[in-house]
Amino acid sequence: MKKQKMQLVEILAGVLPELEAAEIEKMIETPPDSAMGDFAFPCFKLAKVMRKAPQMIAADVAEKL
């Protein structure tokens, strides 16, 4: 699981250059229900920094992926 998380960190670091890989790693969470996926990346914490709505941030990240 750690290897998968680090792969996700690398991918997100390429999509979110304003964040350091260490910051991204700290933000990644494990959803409470496995049906929701293996990892979650909350965009609410980025809203203030990026000055965008969390939904817009999520849409931008999804588009870049």
C-alpha positions in Angstrom: 0.0 0.0 0.0 2.9 2.4 0.7 4.3 1.9 -2.8 0.9 2.7 -4.3 0.6 5.8 -2.1 4.0 7.0 -3.2 3.0 6.5 -6.9 0.0 8.6 -6.3 2.1 11.3 -4.6 4.4 11.4 -7.7 1.4 11.7 -10.0 -0.2 14.5 -8.0 3.1 16.3 -7.7 3.2 16.5 -11.4 -0.3 17.9 -11.6 0.0 20.2 -8.6 3.4 22.0 -9.0 2.4 24.5 -6.2 2.7 21.7 -3.6 5.7 19.8 -2.4 5.6 16.0 -2.5 5.8 15.8 1.3 2.8 18.1 1.6 0.8 16.0 -0.8 1.7 12.8 1.1 0.4 14.3 4.3 -2.9 15.2 2.7 -3.7 11.8 1.2 -6.2 9.9 3.3 -7.7 6.5 3.4 -11.5 6.5 3.0 -13.6 5.0 5.8 -15.2 2.6 3.4 -13.2 0.6 0.9 -16.0 0.9 -1.7 -15.0 4.6 -1.9 -11.5 3.7 -3.2 -8.1 3.1 -1.7 -7.1 6.8 -1.3 -8.7 10.2 -1.0 -7.2 13.6 -1.7 -9.2 16.3 0.0 -9.3 19.5 -2.1 -10.9 21.6 0.7 -7.4 22.3 2.2 -6.2 23.7 -1.1 -9.1 26.1 -1.6 -7.6 28.8 0.4 -4.1 28.5 -1.0 -5.3 28.2 -4.7 -8.2 30.7 -4.2 -10.6 28.3 -6.0 -13.6 26.3 -4.9 -12.7 22.7 -3.9 -14.9 21.4 -6.7 -13.0 23.5 -9.3 -9.7 22.2 -8.0 -10.9 18.6 -8.1 -12.1 19.1 -11.7 -8.8 20.7 -12.7 -6.8 17.8 -11.2 -9.1 15.2 -12.8 -8.8 16.9 -16.2 -5.0 17.0 -16.0 -4.9 13.3 -15.0 
